[in-house]
């Protein structure tokens, strides 16, 4: 039996008693195993304290979760009684309880009766005192903008438009540092007159940003204005001002962009610490690290208005918190042109640090040097369909300390994703898709069959996810046109591409002639695939990995296999390429077009992660645990590694957390899920490790 709405779906497990909860838009799943078969019955979602998209009722005496999942237990009044994680055992007497399961989909269980929760290193089990009705509610992590603001290209109108971005915040309390409580800002379109739809109302926080009437300042400050719910108004000197008379200069010796970045990061970080006094009272590593050195009363701060919190936060020297700040997910280099105001809502939704581009053109001959050098070391062939390289201009964004970078402007970026308005709008148009995750593999050169066979095996390797892998060989132009038009979650193309298009058995197919592209994501593992990838985005795709130059076949096979495994394990397109780049000599020849935050699928467990292992003695290892973003883990999320003696949560961060482990502890941890592991500079997978040889 199946029950669903437009965003979430409930269905029974095929081979075991239990329930599958599916996010139909973000393509995530979570499984609840029960003691007996269940028949989910739709019920009113209003019965849950927190907002949900849909709910069902099932009868069960036991619910078992396939991984260790944090469970927040609340009573009827909403008071949090406990938060359980690994090695937990909690019992609660007869009562009315809400259990929040912190997985890739927000799931809430409501039940009457006594409850017991226990977990070991691999599973969580919830027991009742017999068969009880359990109401299961779920909420998709998908967030879309609620309205569209029209603005002219006058900077004053743009200021007013950006001032309304904070209308999407679901609270102005420190809990807005949780990603699920920051809604997507309204869209912006250029028009002949300024217009804000009814219902778009930003909160009155008594905070404003006074800025010069210029795009550079407005764009850089947009994410900060959104997060602190500030009005942007014209002013001679950039500064943050509150109704209580507090003033913080933004034009400092460090520069305007750096000061805005610092204010955003410091405010966000201290909100994450302060919120531990609220609905989620957890042991947070970062609070433990800074609390004794700061003259802040977090209990008092939690109940203060936002403008007071800002004043207190910014009284703290940046250096006092700098070492504990999470690595920021994204820096966006946004060209200060009128049309780019339409991309600002998406940049702001990422809570990105915004930079004004410092254009550094790169001639194509330099970009192709690495590939050429490898060619002379490798007797294999390239994946170019001709000797002619594509004529394009390159830009080299200024290096930053964020996990990823995006480029909003002219030119093909090196070391950053190319963000386009079409890609983000295509994602907003993504429709719910039930059923299997569709993977299309096309191999148009029999000499590249090695990669085809490898990726076919990789994409079919996850038993807990229903993949539908379709493999095509030696397609004609008409056949490839048809394949590119069919809806799929991912297209993995193996073959030749040049300026004229995809090489087919009877000629070239130019993707610019497509009326509609079916795949959401794509990997065009061929030479010079940037332009054809751009055409797929224009035709409806959301994100893709492409090449900037010729790539050597042997290197492309290695990249294809690694990218396939990373995407298969739930890494976003952006994170997959960041990880794979570090493991390949030709990694810098690949880049991303579109929305790099798109992921193929994620199920059951925590955030995608990479483990770096170093031997420190006979039975002593050092583990760096590097988490990566996903649709359910991002700026402000809480993470915890399932290790013995680790009972503190950490803020999600691209930075690694380091732990000392014995060989047995390391083996136990790496057996919990299949993850990429870096040892002695090489990337392998945990299910391939021979621990006896470490």
C-alpha positions as CSV (number, residue, x, y, z in Angstrom):
1,X,0.0,0.0,0.0
2,X,1.3,3.5,-0.8
3,X,0.3,6.9,0.4
4,X,1.8,10.1,-0.9
5,X,1.4,13.8,-1.6
6,X,3.4,16.0,-4.0
7,X,6.6,15.9,-2.0
8,X,6.7,12.8,0.3
9,X,5.6,9.2,-0.2
10,X,5.0,6.4,2.2
11,X,5.2,2.8,1.0
12,X,5.8,-0.6,2.5
13,X,9.1,-2.4,2.3
14,X,9.2,-5.2,-0.3
15,X,11.3,-7.8,1.5
16,X,10.9,-6.9,5.2
17,X,8.0,-5.6,7.3
18,X,8.2,-1.9,7.5
19,X,7.8,1.5,5.9
20,X,9.8,3.5,3.3
21,X,9.5,7.2,3.5
22,X,10.6,8.9,0.3
23,X,11.3,12.5,-0.6
24,X,10.0,12.6,-4.1
25,X,11.7,15.8,-5.1
26,X,15.1,15.5,-3.4
27,X,15.1,11.7,-4.1
28,X,16.0,10.7,-0.5
29,X,14.7,7.7,1.3
30,X,14.5,6.5,4.9
31,X,13.5,3.0,6.0
32,X,11.6,2.1,9.2
33,X,11.7,-1.7,9.9
34,X,8.8,-3.0,12.1
35,X,8.1,-6.2,14.0
36,X,5.1,-7.1,11.8
37,X,3.9,-6.0,8.3
38,X,2.2,-2.6,8.3
39,X,-0.7,-1.0,6.4
40,X,-0.1,2.8,6.3
41,X,-3.3,4.8,6.5
42,X,-3.2,8.5,5.6
43,X,-4.0,10.8,8.6
44,X,-4.2,14.6,9.2
45,X,-0.7,16.1,9.3
46,X,-2.0,18.8,11.7
47,X,-1.7,16.3,14.5
48,X,2.1,16.9,14.6
49,X,3.6,19.8,16.5
50,X,6.1,20.6,13.8
51,X,5.2,21.3,10.1
52,X,5.1,18.3,7.9
53,X,4.0,17.5,4.4
54,X,2.1,14.3,5.0
55,X,1.4,11.7,7.6
56,X,0.3,8.1,7.9
57,X,-0.7,5.8,10.8
58,X,0.8,2.3,11.3
59,X,0.5,-0.3,14.1
60,X,3.8,-1.5,15.5
61,X,5.4,-2.7,18.7
62,X,8.9,-2.1,17.5
63,X,10.5,0.3,15.0
64,X,14.1,-0.3,14.0
65,X,16.2,2.2,12.1
66,X,19.0,0.8,9.8
67,X,21.6,3.3,11.0
68,X,22.3,5.2,14.2
69,X,20.0,8.2,14.1
70,X,19.6,11.0,16.7
71,X,16.2,10.9,18.2
72,X,14.8,14.0,19.9
73,X,12.1,13.0,22.4
74,X,9.5,15.6,23.4
75,X,6.4,15.5,25.6
76,X,2.9,16.8,24.8
77,X,3.9,20.3,25.9
78,X,6.9,20.3,23.4
79,X,9.6,20.1,26.1
80,X,12.6,18.2,25.0
81,X,13.2,15.3,27.3
82,X,16.2,13.7,25.7
83,X,18.3,13.4,22.5
84,X,19.6,10.0,22.0
85,X,22.5,9.0,19.7
86,X,24.9,6.0,19.6
87,X,25.2,3.7,22.6
88,X,22.1,5.2,24.1
89,X,19.4,3.6,26.3
90,X,16.5,5.7,27.4
91,X,13.1,4.7,28.8
92,X,10.1,7.0,29.2
93,X,6.9,6.2,31.2
94,X,3.4,6.1,29.8
95,X,2.7,9.4,28.1
96,X,2.2,11.2,24.8
97,X,5.5,11.6,22.9
98,X,6.8,13.2,19.7
99,X,10.0,11.5,18.4
100,X,12.0,13.5,15.8
101,X,14.3,11.3,13.7
102,X,17.2,13.4,12.4
103,X,17.8,11.7,9.1
104,X,17.9,12.7,5.4
105,X,14.2,13.3,5.6
106,X,12.6,15.0,8.6
107,X,10.4,12.3,10.2
108,X,8.3,12.7,13.3
109,X,6.6,9.8,15.2
110,X,3.7,10.4,17.6
111,X,2.7,7.7,20.0
112,X,0.8,7.2,23.3
113,X,2.3,4.9,25.8
114,X,5.7,4.0,27.3
115,X,8.7,4.3,25.0
116,X,12.2,2.8,25.1
117,X,15.0,3.8,22.8
118,X,18.3,1.9,22.4
119,X,21.2,2.1,19.9
120,X,24.5,0.5,19.3
121,X,27.1,1.4,16.7
122,X,25.0,0.5,13.8
123,X,21.2,0.6,14.6
124,X,18.6,2.4,16.6
125,X,15.6,0.5,18.1
126,X,12.4,2.1,19.4
127,X,10.2,-0.2,21.5
128,X,6.7,0.3,22.9
129,X,4.9,-1.9,25.5
130,X,3.0,-3.8,22.8
131,X,1.4,-2.9,19.5
132,X,0.6,0.8,19.4
133,X,-0.7,3.2,16.8
134,X,2.2,5.3,15.6
135,X,1.6,8.4,13.5
136,X,4.5,8.9,11.1
137,X,4.9,12.4,9.7
138,X,7.5,13.5,7.1
139,X,8.7,16.8,5.6
140,X,10.7,17.2,2.5
141,X,13.9,19.2,2.7
142,X,12.9,20.8,-0.6
143,X,12.3,24.5,-0.2
144,X,11.0,26.8,-3.0
145,X,10.5,30.5,-3.2
146,X,7.0,31.7,-2.2
147,X,6.8,34.7,-4.6
148,X,8.5,36.8,-7.2
149,X,9.6,40.4,-6.6
150,X,9.9,42.8,-9.6
151,X,12.6,45.4,-9.5
152,X,14.0,48.0,-11.9
153,X,17.7,48.2,-12.5
154,X,17.9,51.3,-10.2
155,X,20.1,50.4,-7.2
156,X,17.6,51.9,-4.8
157,X,14.9,49.5,-6.0
158,X,17.4,46.6,-5.9
159,X,18.1,47.5,-2.2
160,X,14.3,47.3,-1.5
161,X,14.1,44.0,-3.3
162,X,16.9,42.4,-1.3
163,X,15.5,43.8,1.9
164,X,12.5,41.5,1.4
165,X,14.6,38.3,1.2
166,X,14.3,37.9,5.0
167,X,10.5,37.4,4.5
168,X,11.5,33.7,3.9
169,X,13.0,33.2,7.4
170,X,10.8,31.0,9.5
171,X,12.0,32.6,12.7
172,X,14.3,35.5,13.8
173,X,15.5,33.5,16.8
174,X,18.9,31.9,16.8
175,X,17.2,28.7,15.5
176,X,17.3,30.3,12.0
177,X,20.9,29.0,11.9
178,X,19.3,25.6,11.2
179,X,19.0,25.2,7.4
180,X,15.4,23.9,7.7
181,X,14.3,27.2,9.3
182,X,15.8,29.4,6.6
183,X,13.3,29.5,3.7
184,X,14.3,30.2,0.1
185,X,14.2,34.0,-0.6
186,X,11.6,35.2,-3.1
187,X,12.7,35.3,-6.7
188,X,13.6,38.6,-8.4
189,X,13.0,39.6,-11.9
190,X,13.9,42.8,-13.7
191,X,11.0,44.9,-14.9
192,X,9.8,48.4,-15.6
193,X,8.6,49.2,-12.1
194,X,9.2,47.9,-8.5
195,X,6.6,45.5,-7.2
196,X,6.3,43.3,-4.1
197,X,3.4,40.8,-4.0
198,X,1.0,40.8,-1.2
199,X,2.1,38.5,1.6
200,X,5.8,39.2,1.2
201,X,6.6,40.9,4.5
202,X,10.1,41.0,6.0
203,X,10.3,40.9,9.8
204,X,10.9,44.2,11.6
205,X,14.1,43.6,13.6
206,X,15.3,47.2,14.0
207,X,18.4,46.4,12.0
208,X,19.5,48.1,8.8
209,X,22.5,48.1,6.5
210,X,23.5,51.5,5.2
211,X,25.3,51.0,1.8
212,X,26.3,53.1,-1.2
213,X,23.8,52.9,-4.1
214,X,25.9,50.5,-6.2
215,X,25.5,46.8,-7.2
216,X,28.9,45.8,-5.8
217,X,27.9,46.7,-2.2
218,X,24.3,45.4,-2.5
219,X,25.3,42.0,-3.9
220,X,28.1,41.4,-1.4
221,X,25.8,42.3,1.5
222,X,22.7,40.3,0.3
223,X,23.2,37.1,2.3
224,X,24.1,39.0,5.5
225,X,21.0,41.2,5.1
226,X,18.8,38.1,4.6
227,X,20.3,36.3,7.6
228,X,20.0,39.2,10.1
229,X,16.7,40.4,8.6
230,X,18.1,43.8,7.9
231,X,16.7,46.5,5.6
232,X,19.2,47.8,3.1
233,X,19.0,51.6,2.8
234,X,21.3,54.2,1.0
235,X,24.1,55.6,3.0
236,X,27.4,57.3,2.4
237,X,29.5,54.9,4.4
238,X,28.8,51.1,4.7
239,X,27.7,50.2,8.2
240,X,25.4,48.1,10.3
241,X,23.0,50.1,12.5
242,X,20.3,49.1,15.0
243,X,17.4,51.1,16.4
244,X,19.1,50.9,19.8
245,X,21.9,53.1,18.5
246,X,24.5,50.3,17.9
247,X,26.8,51.0,14.9
248,X,29.3,48.6,13.3
249,X,31.4,49.9,10.5
250,X,31.7,47.7,7.4
251,X,34.3,49.8,5.7
252,X,37.4,48.8,7.6
253,X,41.1,48.4,6.9
254,X,40.3,44.8,6.0
255,X,38.0,45.9,3.2
256,X,34.3,46.0,2.8
257,X,33.9,42.4,1.5
258,X,36.0,40.9,4.2
259,X,34.2,42.8,7.0
260,X,30.8,41.7,5.7
261,X,32.1,38.1,5.5
262,X,33.3,38.3,9.1
263,X,30.0,39.7,10.4
264,X,28.0,37.0,8.6
265,X,30.3,34.2,9.9
266,X,30.5,35.4,13.5
267,X,26.8,36.1,13.8
268,X,25.9,32.8,12.3
269,X,28.4,30.9,14.5
270,X,27.3,32.5,17.7
271,X,23.6,31.9,16.8
272,X,24.5,28.2,16.5
273,X,26.0,28.3,20.0
274,X,23.2,30.4,21.5
275,X,20.5,28.1,20.1
276,X,21.6,25.3,22.4
277,X,19.6,27.2,25.1
278,X,16.4,26.6,23.1
279,X,14.5,23.7,21.5
280,X,17.6,21.6,20.9
281,X,19.6,21.6,24.1
282,X,22.6,19.4,22.9
283,X,26.2,19.1,23.9
284,X,27.9,21.2,21.2
285,X,31.7,20.9,20.7
286,X,32.0,24.5,19.6
287,X,30.3,25.8,22.7
288,X,32.6,23.8,24.9
289,X,35.6,25.2,23.0
290,X,34.8,28.9,23.3
291,X,32.4,29.4,26.2
292,X,35.0,29.9,29.0
293,X,36.9,32.5,26.9
294,X,33.9,34.7,26.0
295,X,32.1,37.1,28.3
296,X,28.7,36.1,27.0
297,X,25.7,34.8,28.9
298,X,24.1,32.5,26.3
299,X,21.1,31.7,28.5
300,X,20.3,35.4,28.7
301,X,21.1,36.1,25.0
302,X,18.7,33.4,23.8
303,X,15.7,35.4,25.0
304,X,16.9,38.8,23.6
305,X,15.7,40.4,20.4
306,X,17.9,39.9,17.3
307,X,19.3,43.5,17.4
308,X,20.6,42.9,21.0
309,X,22.1,39.6,20.1
310,X,23.9,41.3,17.2
311,X,25.4,44.0,19.4
312,X,26.6,41.4,21.9
313,X,28.0,39.1,19.2
314,X,29.9,41.8,17.5
315,X,31.4,43.0,20.8
316,X,33.5,39.8,20.7
317,X,36.8,40.0,18.8
318,X,36.7,38.0,15.6
319,X,39.9,36.2,16.6
320,X,38.2,34.8,19.7
321,X,35.9,32.6,17.6
322,X,37.9,32.3,14.3
323,X,39.5,28.9,15.0
324,X,36.1,27.3,15.7
325,X,34.2,28.7,12.7
326,X,32.9,26.0,10.4
327,X,34.4,25.9,6.9
328,X,31.9,27.8,4.7
329,X,30.3,25.8,2.0
330,X,30.3,28.4,-0.8
331,X,31.9,31.6,-2.0
332,X,30.1,33.0,-5.0
333,X,31.9,35.5,-7.3
334,X,29.1,37.6,-8.7
335,X,29.6,40.1,-11.4
336,X,28.0,43.4,-10.4
337,X,25.6,43.7,-13.4
338,X,21.9,44.4,-13.3
339,X,20.8,41.0,-14.8
340,X,22.6,39.2,-12.0
341,X,20.1,40.4,-9.5
342,X,18.0,37.5,-10.7
343,X,20.6,35.1,-9.3
344,X,20.9,36.8,-5.9
345,X,18.0,34.7,-4.3
346,X,19.9,31.5,-5.1
347,X,23.2,32.8,-3.9
348,X,21.6,34.0,-0.8
349,X,19.8,30.7,-0.3
350,X,23.2,29.1,-0.1
351,X,24.2,31.6,2.5
352,X,27.2,32.2,0.4
353,X,30.1,34.6,0.9
354,X,29.8,37.0,-2.0
355,X,32.9,38.4,-3.8
356,X,33.1,40.9,-6.6
357,X,35.0,39.0,-9.4
358,X,38.7,39.7,-9.9
359,X,38.8,38.6,-13.5
360,X,42.0,36.7,-14.4
361,X,41.7,35.6,-18.0
362,X,43.5,32.3,-18.9
363,X,44.5,31.4,-22.5
364,X,43.2,28.0,-23.5
365,X,46.8,26.8,-24.2
366,X,47.6,27.0,-20.5
367,X,44.4,25.3,-19.4
368,X,45.2,22.3,-21.7
369,X,48.9,22.0,-20.6
370,X,48.1,19.3,-17.9
371,X,46.2,17.2,-20.4
372,X,48.9,17.6,-23.0
373,X,51.7,16.6,-20.6
374,X,49.9,13.4,-19.6
375,X,49.4,12.6,-23.3
376,X,53.1,12.3,-23.7
377,X,53.3,10.0,-20.7
378,X,50.4,7.9,-21.8
379,X,50.2,6.1,-25.1
380,X,46.4,5.9,-25.0
381,X,44.1,8.2,-26.9
382,X,42.1,11.3,-26.0
383,X,38.4,11.7,-26.1
384,X,38.4,14.5,-28.6
385,X,36.4,14.0,-31.8
386,X,38.7,16.4,-33.7
387,X,41.9,18.3,-33.4
388,X,40.2,21.7,-33.0
389,X,39.8,23.1,-29.5
390,X,36.9,25.1,-28.5
391,X,37.3,28.9,-28.6
392,X,36.3,30.2,-25.2
393,X,37.5,32.7,-22.6
394,X,38.5,31.5,-19.1
395,X,38.4,33.2,-15.7
396,X,40.4,32.2,-12.6
397,X,38.3,33.2,-9.5
398,X,40.3,34.5,-6.6
399,X,41.1,31.6,-4.1
400,X,39.1,31.5,-0.9
401,X,38.8,29.3,2.1
402,X,35.3,28.0,1.3
403,X,34.7,24.3,0.4
404,X,33.3,25.3,-3.0
405,X,33.3,28.3,-5.3
406,X,30.8,29.4,-7.9
407,X,31.2,32.0,-10.7
408,X,28.3,34.3,-11.8
409,X,29.5,36.1,-14.9
410,X,31.1,35.8,-18.3
411,X,33.7,33.2,-19.2
412,X,34.4,29.6,-18.2
413,X,35.7,29.4,-14.6
414,X,38.7,27.3,-13.6
415,X,38.3,25.8,-10.2
416,X,34.7,27.0,-9.7
417,X,31.3,26.0,-10.9
418,X,29.5,28.1,-13.5
419,X,26.2,29.2,-11.9
420,X,23.4,30.1,-14.3
421,X,19.9,31.4,-13.9
422,X,18.5,28.6,-16.1
423,X,20.0,25.9,-13.9
424,X,18.4,27.2,-10.7
425,X,15.0,27.7,-12.4
426,X,15.2,24.2,-13.8
427,X,15.7,22.9,-10.3
428,X,12.6,24.8,-9.1
429,X,10.7,23.2,-11.9
430,X,11.8,19.7,-10.8
431,X,8.7,17.6,-10.4
432,X,8.2,14.8,-7.9
433,X,9.3,11.5,-9.2
434,X,8.3,8.2,-7.6
435,X,9.8,4.9,-8.5
436,X,13.4,4.0,-9.3
437,X,16.3,6.4,-9.6
438,X,17.0,6.5,-13.4
439,X,20.6,6.3,-14.6
440,X,21.3,6.5,-18.3
441,X,24.8,5.4,-19.5
442,X,25.8,6.0,-23.1
443,X,29.0,4.6,-24.5
444,X,29.6,5.7,-28.1
445,X,33.0,4.3,-28.6
446,X,33.7,0.6,-28.1
447,X,37.3,1.4,-27.1
448,X,35.9,3.0,-23.9
449,X,33.9,-0.1,-22.8
450,X,36.1,-0.4,-19.7
451,X,34.4,2.7,-18.2
452,X,31.0,1.6,-19.3
453,X,31.3,-1.8,-17.6
454,X,32.7,-0.2,-14.4
455,X,30.0,2.4,-14.0
456,X,27.3,0.0,-14.9
457,X,28.4,-2.1,-11.9
458,X,28.8,0.9,-9.6
459,X,25.4,2.4,-10.2
460,X,23.7,-1.0,-9.5
461,X,25.7,-1.6,-6.3
462,X,23.3,-0.1,-3.6
463,X,20.8,-2.7,-2.5
464,X,18.9,-0.2,-0.4
465,X,18.2,2.1,-3.3
466,X,16.2,1.2,-6.4
467,X,18.3,2.1,-9.4
468,X,17.1,1.7,-12.9
469,X,20.3,1.6,-15.0
470,X,20.0,1.7,-18.8
471,X,23.1,1.3,-20.9
472,X,23.2,2.3,-24.6
473,X,26.0,1.7,-27.2
474,X,27.0,3.2,-30.5
475,X,23.9,5.4,-30.9
476,X,23.0,7.2,-34.0
477,X,22.1,10.9,-33.9
478,X,18.4,10.2,-33.8
479,X,18.8,7.6,-31.1
480,X,21.0,9.9,-29.0
481,X,18.5,12.7,-29.4
482,X,15.8,10.4,-28.1
483,X,17.9,9.3,-25.1
484,X,18.8,12.9,-24.2
485,X,15.1,13.8,-24.2
486,X,14.0,11.0,-21.9
487,X,13.7,12.0,-18.2
488,X,16.5,10.5,-16.0
489,X,18.2,11.4,-12.7
490,X,21.6,11.2,-14.3
491,X,23.2,10.8,-17.7
492,X,26.7,9.4,-17.8
493,X,28.1,9.9,-21.3
494,X,31.3,8.1,-22.4
495,X,32.6,9.0,-25.9
496,X,33.8,11.9,-28.1
497,X,32.7,15.5,-28.2
498,X,33.9,18.5,-30.1
499,X,32.7,21.9,-31.1
500,X,30.1,20.3,-33.4
501,X,28.6,18.1,-30.8
502,X,28.4,14.5,-29.6
503,X,30.0,12.0,-32.0
504,X,27.5,9.4,-33.1
505,X,27.8,6.4,-35.4
506,X,26.3,8.5,-38.3
507,X,27.7,12.0,-37.5
508,X,27.5,14.7,-34.9
509,X,24.5,15.7,-32.6
510,X,24.6,19.3,-31.4
511,X,22.9,19.6,-28.1
512,X,21.9,23.2,-28.9
513,X,19.3,21.7,-31.3
514,X,17.5,19.9,-28.4
515,X,14.1,21.2,-27.5
516,X,14.2,19.6,-24.1
517,X,16.8,17.8,-22.1
518,X,15.5,15.0,-19.9
519,X,18.3,14.3,-17.4
520,X,18.5,16.3,-14.2
521,X,22.2,15.8,-13.9
522,X,24.9,14.7,-16.3
523,X,28.6,13.7,-16.5
524,X,29.9,14.3,-20.0
525,X,33.2,12.3,-19.8
526,X,34.6,13.4,-23.1
527,X,36.9,16.1,-24.4
528,X,35.8,19.7,-24.7
529,X,32.3,19.0,-23.3
530,X,31.8,22.4,-21.7
531,X,29.7,23.9,-24.6
532,X,27.5,20.8,-25.0
533,X,26.9,20.7,-21.2
534,X,25.9,24.4,-21.4
535,X,23.4,23.5,-24.0
536,X,21.9,20.7,-21.8
537,X,21.4,23.3,-19.0
538,X,19.7,25.6,-21.5
539,X,17.4,22.8,-22.5
540,X,16.3,21.9,-18.9
541,X,19.1,20.1,-17.0
542,X,20.1,21.3,-13.5
543,X,23.8,20.5,-13.1
544,X,26.5,18.7,-14.9
545,X,30.2,17.8,-14.8
546,X,32.0,18.7,-18.0
547,X,35.6,19.1,-19.3
548,X,37.4,22.3,-20.3
549,X,40.0,20.6,-22.6
550,X,41.1,17.3,-24.1
551,X,41.3,14.5,-21.6
552,X,43.3,11.3,-21.8
553,X,41.2,8.2,-22.0
554,X,43.0,6.3,-19.2
555,X,42.6,9.3,-16.9
556,X,39.0,9.8,-17.9
557,X,38.2,6.2,-17.0
558,X,39.6,6.7,-13.5
559,X,37.7,10.0,-13.1
560,X,34.5,8.4,-14.4
561,X,34.7,5.5,-12.0
562,X,35.4,7.7,-9.0
563,X,32.7,10.3,-9.9
564,X,30.2,7.4,-10.4
565,X,30.9,6.0,-7.0
566,X,30.7,9.4,-5.3
567,X,27.4,10.3,-6.9
568,X,26.1,6.8,-6.1
569,X,26.9,7.4,-2.4
570,X,25.0,10.6,-2.2
571,X,27.7,13.3,-2.7
572,X,26.4,16.4,-4.4
573,X,27.7,17.1,-7.9
574,X,30.0,19.8,-6.4
575,X,31.4,17.7,-3.6
576,X,31.9,14.7,-5.9
577,X,34.1,16.7,-8.2
578,X,36.0,18.3,-5.3
579,X,36.9,14.9,-4.0
580,X,37.7,13.3,-7.4
581,X,39.8,16.2,-8.4
582,X,42.3,15.6,-5.6
583,X,42.7,12.0,-6.8
584,X,43.5,12.6,-10.5
585,X,46.2,14.4,-12.4
586,X,43.5,15.5,-14.9
587,X,41.0,16.6,-12.3
588,X,41.5,20.3,-13.0
589,X,40.3,19.7,-16.5
590,X,36.8,19.1,-15.1
591,X,34.3,21.7,-14.0
592,X,30.6,22.1,-13.1
593,X,27.9,23.9,-14.9
594,X,24.7,24.7,-13.0
595,X,23.6,24.1,-9.5
596,X,26.4,22.2,-7.8
597,X,24.3,21.4,-4.7
598,X,22.3,18.8,-6.6
599,X,22.7,15.2,-5.5
600,X,21.6,11.9,-7.0
601,X,20.2,10.3,-3.9
602,X,20.9,9.7,-0.2
603,X,19.4,7.2,2.1
604,X,19.3,6.4,5.8
605,X,22.7,7.6,7.1
606,X,24.4,10.9,8.0
607,X,26.3,13.3,5.7
608,X,28.5,12.2,2.9
609,X,32.0,12.1,4.2
610,X,35.6,11.3,3.4
611,X,38.0,9.7,5.9
612,X,41.7,10.4,5.9
613,X,43.7,7.8,7.8
614,X,47.2,8.1,9.1
615,X,49.2,5.4,11.0
616,X,50.7,6.8,14.3
617,X,51.9,3.5,15.8
618,X,51.5,-0.2,15.9
619,X,47.9,0.0,17.0
620,X,47.3,3.7,16.8
621,X,45.7,5.6,13.9
622,X,44.6,9.2,13.4
623,X,41.3,9.7,11.6
624,X,40.3,12.9,9.9
625,X,36.5,12.9,9.4
626,X,35.6,15.3,6.6
627,X,31.9,15.9,6.1
628,X,30.4,17.2,2.9
629,X,27.0,18.9,2.2
630,X,23.8,17.3,1.0
631,X,20.2,18.2,0.7
632,X,19.7,17.4,4.4
633,X,23.1,18.5,5.8
634,X,24.4,22.0,5.3
635,X,25.4,25.2,7.1
636,X,24.1,25.0,10.6
637,X,23.4,21.2,10.7
638,X,24.6,19.1,13.6
639,X,26.7,16.0,12.9
640,X,28.3,13.4,15.2
641,X,30.6,10.5,14.2
642,X,29.5,7.2,15.5
643,X,32.6,6.5,17.6
644,X,32.9,5.3,21.2
645,X,33.5,8.0,23.7
646,X,32.4,10.7,21.3
647,X,29.2,12.2,22.7
648,X,29.5,15.8,21.5
649,X,27.8,17.2,18.4
650,X,29.7,19.3,15.9
651,X,28.5,21.9,13.5
652,X,28.5,20.7,10.0
653,X,31.7,21.9,8.3
654,X,33.9,21.1,5.4
655,X,36.8,21.1,7.8
656,X,37.8,17.7,9.2
657,X,37.5,16.5,12.8
658,X,40.4,14.5,14.1
659,X,40.1,11.4,16.3
660,X,42.7,8.9,17.7
661,X,41.6,5.3,17.2
662,X,42.9,1.8,17.6
663,X,42.8,-0.6,14.6
664,X,39.7,-2.3,15.9
665,X,37.9,1.0,16.4
666,X,38.9,2.2,13.0
667,X,37.7,-1.0,11.3
668,X,34.4,-0.8,13.2
669,X,33.9,2.8,12.2
670,X,34.7,2.2,8.5
671,X,32.4,-0.8,8.4
672,X,29.3,1.3,9.2
673,X,29.0,2.5,5.6
674,X,30.9,2.6,2.4
675,X,32.9,5.8,2.2
676,X,36.0,7.1,0.4
677,X,39.2,6.7,2.4
678,X,42.4,8.6,1.7
679,X,45.5,6.7,2.8
680,X,49.1,7.7,1.9
681,X,47.7,10.2,-0.6
682,X,45.5,7.7,-2.5
683,X,41.8,7.4,-2.5
684,X,40.2,4.0,-1.9
685,X,36.9,2.8,-0.6
686,X,36.2,1.4,2.8
687,X,34.8,-1.8,1.4
688,X,38.1,-2.5,-0.4
689,X,40.4,-1.9,2.5
690,X,42.6,-4.7,3.8
691,X,42.9,-3.7,7.4
692,X,45.5,-6.3,8.1
693,X,47.9,-4.4,5.8
694,X,47.4,-0.9,7.2
